């Protein structure tokens, strides 16, 4: 077991302090759109919505860094409960709607009306957000992304299929490693999101999925036990 040092006490406080102004920015901008949005032109609205998206992404990164900081001291311990996966999908798509609009990407969710999963709700939201974000990064503009959720032999399989340039074999091996820098059309990341996603799925006794098929089809996803 790793020894806890001063950094592990200090960093959570910094991350918490950073969350407060980020949330204030999101609230202020959303209120501005709600109250005065009708007076803005379409370009002005797009700029404000893009800024909200950036703030939400920052909030997501702060959550990731906070969990990874904890992970340096101890293993992830999921608090599992039964919930409808469509609930978190709806929230995630709302947070990503601006980038989907900008890229003209359509999301198709191929699930039943209710799809229940037994897992840690917060960790699953972070994982699916990361996987979907990367699917969008690799997808062609003006394309469709299919989200599939089904059960097979006592396991739950969640897959995101997008159409884009193939993920090379050497990249697919490294993409879930810590601090593997990745550049996309709109950002450069340290790869912590996918690293954390893999750790979360491992903590649920599952496996992470990344694959490239013919016809420029890329798949991100996971498979975990149903209970």
Helices and strands as residue ranges (DSSP letters): H 6-36, G 37-39, H 42-71, E 80-84, H 85-103, E 106-110, E 116-120, H 121-138, E 144-152, E 155-163, H 169-174, E 182-183, E 188-189, H 192-203, E 207-213, E 217-225
